[in-house]
Amino acid sequence: MSELIFYTTEGCHLCDLAEQVLKNINLHQAVKFVDISDSEALVKLYGTRIPVVEDTATSEVLCWPFDENSFIEWLKA
């Protein structure tokens, strides 16, 4: 499996919901969490789109909203 990056920030309630999706499919520990507030470039790129998950092997991103089924389908694509 390629590396997955979860772009988030503190106080983001949608990020909390997305993190629960990852926990529900047992991927929470396999994902690298990155707080976009630490990078101006990431804020510009994802500030209005978080939570976002990136597959580093393909550079594909999945933006909220997603559920367990759509996340798994995205991983398979």
C-alpha positions, 0 to 999 in steps of 0.5 A, spaced: 500 500 500 502 506 498 503 512 503 496 516 505 497 523 508 491 526 511 491 533 511 487 536 517 487 542 522 485 543 529 478 545 530 476 542 524 469 538 525 469 535 518 476 532 519 474 529 526 468 525 522 473 523 516 478 521 522 472 516 524 471 513 517 479 511 517 478 508 524 472 504 522 476 501 516 482 500 521 486 505 517 487 510 522 494 508 524 496 507 517 495 514 515 500 520 516 497 526 519 499 533 517 496 539 520 495 544 514 496 550 519 504 549 519 504 550 512 502 556 508 502 553 501 498 547 504 493 552 507 492 555 500 492 548 497 487 545 502 484 550 506 477 550 504 477 543 502 479 539 508 479 534 510 483 531 504 487 524 503 492 524 498 495 517 496 502 519 495 504 513 490 499 516 485 498 524 487 490 522 487 486 526 493 480 524 496 476 530 499 470 530 504 465 528 504 466 520 504 464 514 507 467 508 508 465 505 502 467 511 498 474 511 501 475 503 500 473 504 492 478 510 492 483 506 494 482 500 489 482 505 483 
